[in-house]
């Protein structure tokens, strides 16, 4: 693996926000690249948080100014999950929100209102965005409390189905252990209507998905206490999933990762990126697999601290937008592949 480049895309304190976290990355057919994240006042997951975007028109080499994609007065608007729909030449962005004063622990225990799911879209490549539409009635269930989309890009399958990896929390009272459960939502009409998949499995969340050979492969953050990721497969387009299986070779301290399906030399394979360390958020590593079961290391992107990330294809290789340097910036690595 030859040397690859790193560049800062978001730096704390620049562009009107104190902190930038939770990256998502999307490449459009004309090689325009959209880099999303949350713009926060502080490190807290609560507060008046916007989803922001920077646009590159040269394949990720340079980026324009920070723009607001999703804003709701008095709300957290985060967990960006973008996808491109070529049938409509439209970028969809699904995200979640709650009152700015509400904290995750209170939402999980039913002491604050259920988290909501929203959709916006752009028909001009991310220059402007529609008003947020609340799709919670289609995307949530009454006994769910916490809810998160992604965080990472969504998937448009070859069938045209759009699949958004999600997770939810089940009501937890009296400080009992919280149960997170992975699931997906999917749309067959470009985001107009949505359906909820079967649960993927308890004690999983922040899943990431990719299509490979007609199946939908999902990789999940695991709370099994085994310091690794879990995976599941759907053979019906994201309606139902196999039981999650722990992947000891995909080491993680409980963080987040990103999947991407790519084809090289006529062969389809999966790429996976996460901070590959059992006890801390560091050692960001890119791996590949030809079947979703056996994985080999492509490269270590950075041995130092790194946390959430997202993958996309760029003209010069594979792009990885990731949190680093003590959550003070989001950097883009471009890896020849």
HELIX and SHEET records of a PDB file:
HELIX    1   1 UNK A  104  UNK A  108  1                                   5    
HELIX    2   2 UNK A  136  UNK A  139  1                                   4    
SHEET    1   A 7 UNK A   5  UNK A  11  0                                        
SHEET    2   A 7 UNK A 329  UNK A 335 -1                                        
SHEET    3   A 7 UNK A 317  UNK A 324 -1                                        
SHEET    4   A 7 UNK A 296  UNK A 314 -1                                        
SHEET    5   A 7 UNK A 282  UNK A 289 -1                                        
SHEET    6   A 7 UNK A 267  UNK A 275 -1                                        
SHEET    7   A 7 UNK A 257  UNK A 264 -1                                        
SHEET    1   B 4 UNK A  19  UNK A  27  0                                        
SHEET    2   B 4 UNK A  33  UNK A  40 -1                                        
SHEET    3   B 4 UNK A  50  UNK A  56 -1                                        
SHEET    4   B 4 UNK A  67  UNK A  70 -1                                        
SHEET    1   C 4 UNK A  75  UNK A  85  0                                        
SHEET    2   C 4 UNK A  90  UNK A  99 -1                                        
SHEET    3   C 4 UNK A 116  UNK A 122 -1                                        
SHEET    4   C 4 UNK A 133  UNK A 134 -1                                        
SHEET    1   D 3 UNK A 144  UNK A 149  0                                        
SHEET    2   D 3 UNK A 162  UNK A 170 -1                                        
SHEET    3   D 3 UNK A 155  UNK A 156 -1                                        
SHEET    1   E 4 UNK A 144  UNK A 149  0                                        
SHEET    2   E 4 UNK A 162  UNK A 170 -1                                        
SHEET    3   E 4 UNK A 179  UNK A 187 -1                                        
SHEET    4   E 4 UNK A 195  UNK A 196 -1                                        
SHEET    1   F 4 UNK A 144  UNK A 149  0                                        
SHEET    2   F 4 UNK A 162  UNK A 170 -1                                        
SHEET    3   F 4 UNK A 179  UNK A 187 -1                                        
SHEET    4   F 4 UNK A 201  UNK A 202 -1                                        
SHEET    1   G 4 UNK A 204  UNK A 212  0                                        
SHEET    2   G 4 UNK A 215  UNK A 222 -1                                        
SHEET    3   G 4 UNK A 228  UNK A 234 -1                                        
SHEET    4   G 4 UNK A 245  UNK A 251 -1                                        
END                                                                             
